[in-house]
Each structure stands twice: as structure tokens, then as C-alpha cells.
Amino acid sequence: MPGQERLKTLEYNPTEIMARLVTLIVHPDPQVRETMRSLLEPTDLLRVLGEAVSSDEVLELLEAVPYGVLFLGVDIKGDLCGFDLARKLMARKNRPALVFIARDEGKAFDAFELGATDYLLWPVTPERLQRTFERLKQFKAHFKLIDPSRDWKDKPAPGNGEEADEEREQTLQLPLGEEEEEFFLKELRQAWDFNKRLSSPVEIEKLAINLDGKAVLVPYNQIIFVEAFEDYSYVHTANQKFLTSYRLKVLEDRLRHHRFFRVHRKYLVNLDMVTEVASLPGSNFMLRTAGRTRIELPISRRRIGQLKQILGL
């Protein structure tokens, strides 16, 4: 069974799993997996419950464990690459959050097109990872935490003594082949010093837009506002207007942590670009933005209160 080829003893109980997002680390490099695990362990948001190197292992493990988050390498082993696996997982009713791990930002556009929660450049620092945690907190707020498995749910309530202890905690042992065990332990020893060699990664605060067959990366701080257009959206900067395949809701979820606010069902605005909020006849409101050409956008009545609170008005 491929999914059992990771040398790990996984201990859990249903109560703990329901309190945290169960997490799987998927990457072919053992150093990346071990370092990622050490970075995730301190947080109370996630519970790392397994590692995998291939898409086949992931699909097998998903049959037994209700994973809420996958930290997923762009290039993994198996019949499916990281993005093909992501597409398969996105078709699930209770789909997990996906945090891609990559060496460069070349595939960031594809990742966010698939609805990825985040895209991390490796190596990653604990400080950069804090932003990922904030996004995962937002994901957890609407993620349906399901029962870990039918076997756990159907077990009778534990009694007293040793039997109760066995019922509260179960252990899944994943043995490793002799040859792979030697390789794993060698890589594990090298991983102890890995954090010392981490360099500061480039943080992606850019929106990848497909323009004439190439990805254009637009810095968030250059975006003035985003306008909904049918199932697409226009991204407006001071000098250009880009038609993108993003839905406005997708960009709202992605940019809300970067001081963007949805003032209207059709408009998402960079609050750093707002210069004036004005009232109009009939209890209507509008705002004006910075730039060589001043832009006026309507504010829906149900959103004006929250906007004023954010702006301190």
C-alpha cells in the first residue's frame, strides 16, 4: 500500500481532530517535509497527520483521514502532478484548503486560478507562514469539519480503565521499507540543521493575470479597484485595465487581508487608494480614489457602516 510508506506513527483522537484542521504534507523532498512539519507543529490551528510523496499516496490516505489542509508541492510523484491532483480535490464536496509549495513564482497564476489558499516560495520563514495561518483561519470558518471516519463515529462510548484509554486514542502505524528507512533517517539527520540555512523568501503580493498567453504579475498596491463583469472581473490600475478570469468573490477572499474592501456587489476597492467618502441625496454614498483620473464608485447602504468603522469615520 503506497500510502503506508512514510515512517510515521500517527496518534490522534476524534475530539482533537474536530478542533483543528487535519493537515497532510505532500512533497517528494524529505527535507522539505520535515522542515514544513517543524514549522506547523507550534500552531493550534493545524494538526499534521501524515506525509506523502505522490498523488497515489494522497488519494489513498484521503480514504482514511478527513484532511482539511494539504501543503502540496507543485511537482510531486505519481500519475498526477500537483495541479492535476488539486483539480481532482477541488471537485470534492468538502474540499480541503490547498497551500502550494514551489521554488519560484512561475506557477502562482495557475495555483490561484484553482482556488489555492496560498502559494509559498521555498524556503519559507515562520513570519511568512503566519500570513498563511491567517488565510487558513478564514477557510476554517466555513469549512465543514466532518467526522474523521465511520469507524470512529460508530465506536461505542468508552467505559473506564484500560479499555477507555484504548478507545480515546488510536494509533495508525505506517511502516517503511528497510532501504527507504535508511535513506529517510539520513535525510532526517540533515534536516536538524536545515533551518539555519533558510534564506528570506520573496513574498508574493502580486496578482497573476494572463495577458496574451503570458502571466503578468500586478502588485497589489498598484490595484485601485476590481470590477465584476459577468463571470469575470476587470482589474483597474492607474494606467491599465485587465480582464481576468477571476470571479470577484475569489479576489475578495484573496485580497481582504491586504486592505481591500467590497463596497458594492460589483466593486472591490483598495482602501489605501480611497481619498474621500461622500454622501449623496437619497441616503446614498460614494467614494473617490486616488490617481491622475479620479474614480467615483457607489457604496451599498448595507456596507457603509462597516466601511466607516474600518476607516475610523
MOFEN-V396200 format. One record per backbone hydrogen bond with DSSP energy under -0.5 kcal/mol. CO is the residue of the C=O (numbers start at 1). NH is the residue of the N-H. If there is no record, write none. Layout:
co:CO nh:NH
co:CO nh:NH
//
This chain:
co:1 nh:4
co:2 nh:5
co:5 nh:7
co:6 nh:8
co:8 nh:10
co:8 nh:174
co:9 nh:11
co:10 nh:172
co:12 nh:170
co:13 nh:17
co:14 nh:18
co:15 nh:19
co:16 nh:20
co:17 nh:20
co:20 nh:22
co:21 nh:47
co:22 nh:68
co:22 nh:69
co:23 nh:49
co:24 nh:26
co:24 nh:71
co:25 nh:27
co:25 nh:52
co:26 nh:73
co:28 nh:30
co:29 nh:33
co:30 nh:34
co:31 nh:35
co:32 nh:36
co:33 nh:37
co:34 nh:38
co:35 nh:39
co:36 nh:40
co:37 nh:41
co:38 nh:42
co:40 nh:43
co:45 nh:21
co:47 nh:23
co:50 nh:25
co:52 nh:27
co:53 nh:77
co:54 nh:58
co:55 nh:59
co:56 nh:60
co:57 nh:61
co:58 nh:62
co:59 nh:63
co:60 nh:63
co:61 nh:64
co:61 nh:65
co:65 nh:67
co:68 nh:97
co:69 nh:24
co:70 nh:72
co:70 nh:99
co:71 nh:26
co:72 nh:101
co:74 nh:76
co:74 nh:82
co:75 nh:28
co:77 nh:55
co:81 nh:85
co:82 nh:86
co:83 nh:87
co:84 nh:88
co:85 nh:89
co:86 nh:90
co:87 nh:91
co:88 nh:91
co:89 nh:92
co:92 nh:95
co:93 nh:95
co:97 nh:70
co:97 nh:99
co:98 nh:100
co:98 nh:117
co:98 nh:118
co:99 nh:72
co:100 nh:120
co:101 nh:74
co:102 nh:122
co:105 nh:108
co:107 nh:111
co:108 nh:112
co:109 nh:113
co:110 nh:114
co:111 nh:114
co:111 nh:116
co:112 nh:115
co:118 nh:100
co:120 nh:102
co:125 nh:129
co:126 nh:130
co:127 nh:131
co:128 nh:131
co:128 nh:132
co:129 nh:133
co:130 nh:134
co:131 nh:135
co:132 nh:136
co:133 nh:137
co:134 nh:138
co:135 nh:139
co:136 nh:140
co:137 nh:141
co:138 nh:142
co:139 nh:142
co:139 nh:143
co:143 nh:145
co:144 nh:146
co:149 nh:153
co:150 nh:154
co:152 nh:155
co:160 nh:163
co:160 nh:164
co:161 nh:165
co:162 nh:166
co:163 nh:167
co:164 nh:168
co:165 nh:169
co:170 nh:12
co:171 nh:173
co:172 nh:10
co:172 nh:174
co:173 nh:175
co:174 nh:8
co:177 nh:181
co:178 nh:182
co:179 nh:183
co:180 nh:184
co:181 nh:185
co:182 nh:186
co:183 nh:187
co:184 nh:188
co:185 nh:189
co:186 nh:190
co:187 nh:191
co:188 nh:192
co:189 nh:192
co:190 nh:193
co:191 nh:194
co:191 nh:195
co:193 nh:196
co:193 nh:197
co:194 nh:197
co:195 nh:198
co:201 nh:203
co:203 nh:205
co:205 nh:220
co:206 nh:208
co:207 nh:209
co:207 nh:218
co:209 nh:211
co:209 nh:216
co:211 nh:214
co:214 nh:211
co:214 nh:216
co:215 nh:217
co:216 nh:209
co:216 nh:218
co:217 nh:219
co:218 nh:207
co:219 nh:222
co:220 nh:223
co:222 nh:238
co:224 nh:270
co:225 nh:236
co:226 nh:268
co:227 nh:234
co:229 nh:232
co:232 nh:229
co:233 nh:244
co:234 nh:227
co:234 nh:236
co:235 nh:242
co:236 nh:224
co:236 nh:225
co:240 nh:237
co:242 nh:235
co:242 nh:244
co:244 nh:233
co:247 nh:251
co:248 nh:252
co:249 nh:253
co:250 nh:254
co:251 nh:255
co:252 nh:256
co:255 nh:258
co:255 nh:260
co:256 nh:259
co:259 nh:271
co:261 nh:263
co:261 nh:269
co:263 nh:300
co:264 nh:267
co:266 nh:228
co:267 nh:263
co:267 nh:264
co:268 nh:226
co:269 nh:261
co:269 nh:271
co:270 nh:273
co:271 nh:274
co:273 nh:290
co:276 nh:288
co:278 nh:286
co:280 nh:283
co:280 nh:284
co:284 nh:280
co:285 nh:299
co:286 nh:278
co:287 nh:297
co:288 nh:275
co:288 nh:276
co:292 nh:294
co:295 nh:289
co:297 nh:287
co:299 nh:285
co:300 nh:303
co:300 nh:304
co:301 nh:305
co:303 nh:307
co:304 nh:308
co:305 nh:309
co:306 nh:310
co:307 nh:311
co:308 nh:312
co:308 nh:313
//
